[in-house]
Amino acid sequence: MSSTTAAELEDLLGDVNPLMIERILATQATTAEVAEALADAEDERRSQERHVPASARVAEVRAIIEELIDDREEDDAATYGAPA
């Protein structure tokens, strides 16, 4: 399988900081691995249960995505006055 592309990442993640895109691209993760990392991170936020990643690459991408989610939550809190 080939590594994901910037366009595929934008489809999965929406409008994100180009640095985050570059960091994920640097992992050489496939689109499926990025999708898995995203699903794990979102599921963990809902259920508060940590999933064991399928691979080190998925874990690395998930860590980047978790930073992205945290940044978005902080931005929302600053914009809407909600606690972070």
C-alpha positions as CSV (number, residue, x, y, z in Angstrom):
1,M,0.0,0.0,0.0
2,S,1.1,3.5,-0.7
3,S,1.3,6.4,1.7
4,T,-1.5,8.8,2.0
5,T,-1.5,12.1,0.2
6,A,-2.1,15.7,1.4
7,A,-5.4,15.7,-0.5
8,E,-6.6,12.5,1.2
9,L,-5.6,13.9,4.6
10,E,-7.6,17.1,3.9
11,D,-10.6,14.9,2.9
12,L,-10.3,13.0,6.2
13,L,-9.4,15.8,8.5
14,G,-10.9,18.9,7.0
15,D,-9.1,22.3,7.1
16,V,-6.1,21.8,9.3
17,N,-2.7,23.4,9.8
18,P,-0.4,22.5,7.0
19,L,2.3,21.6,9.6
20,M,0.0,18.8,10.9
21,I,-0.5,17.5,7.3
22,E,3.3,17.5,6.9
23,R,3.8,15.7,10.2
24,I,1.3,13.0,9.2
25,L,2.8,12.6,5.7
26,A,6.2,12.2,7.4
27,T,5.0,9.0,9.1
28,Q,4.4,7.4,5.7
29,A,1.0,6.1,7.0
30,T,-1.5,4.8,4.5
31,T,-5.0,6.4,4.2
32,A,-6.4,3.4,6.0
33,E,-3.9,3.8,8.9
34,V,-4.8,7.5,9.2
35,A,-8.6,6.7,9.1
36,E,-8.0,4.1,11.9
37,A,-6.0,6.6,14.0
38,L,-8.8,9.2,13.5
39,A,-11.5,6.7,14.4
40,D,-9.6,5.5,17.5
41,A,-9.0,9.1,18.7
42,E,-12.6,10.1,18.2
43,D,-13.9,6.9,19.9
44,E,-11.6,7.4,22.8
45,R,-12.9,11.0,23.3
46,R,-16.5,9.6,23.4
47,S,-15.9,6.5,25.5
48,Q,-12.8,7.5,27.5
49,E,-11.4,4.0,26.7
50,R,-8.0,3.8,25.2
51,H,-7.6,1.5,22.2
52,V,-4.5,-0.4,21.5
53,P,-3.2,0.8,18.1
54,A,-2.8,-1.8,15.4
55,S,0.7,-0.6,14.6
56,A,3.3,1.9,15.7
57,R,2.5,4.0,12.7
58,V,-1.2,4.2,13.7
59,A,-0.1,5.2,17.2
60,E,2.1,7.9,15.9
61,V,-0.6,9.3,13.6
62,R,-3.1,9.1,16.5
63,A,-0.8,11.2,18.7
64,I,-0.7,13.9,16.0
65,I,-4.5,13.8,15.6
66,E,-5.0,14.0,19.3
67,E,-2.9,17.2,19.3
68,L,-5.1,18.5,16.5
69,I,-8.3,17.7,18.4
70,D,-6.9,19.4,21.5
71,D,-6.0,22.5,19.5
72,R,-9.5,22.7,18.0
73,E,-11.1,22.4,21.4
74,E,-8.8,25.2,22.8
75,D,-9.7,27.3,19.7
76,D,-13.4,26.7,20.3
77,A,-13.1,27.5,24.0
78,A,-11.4,30.8,23.1
79,T,-13.9,31.6,20.4
80,Y,-17.1,30.7,22.3
81,G,-16.0,31.3,25.9
82,A,-16.4,27.7,26.9
83,P,-14.0,26.2,29.4
84,A,-11.1,24.3,27.8
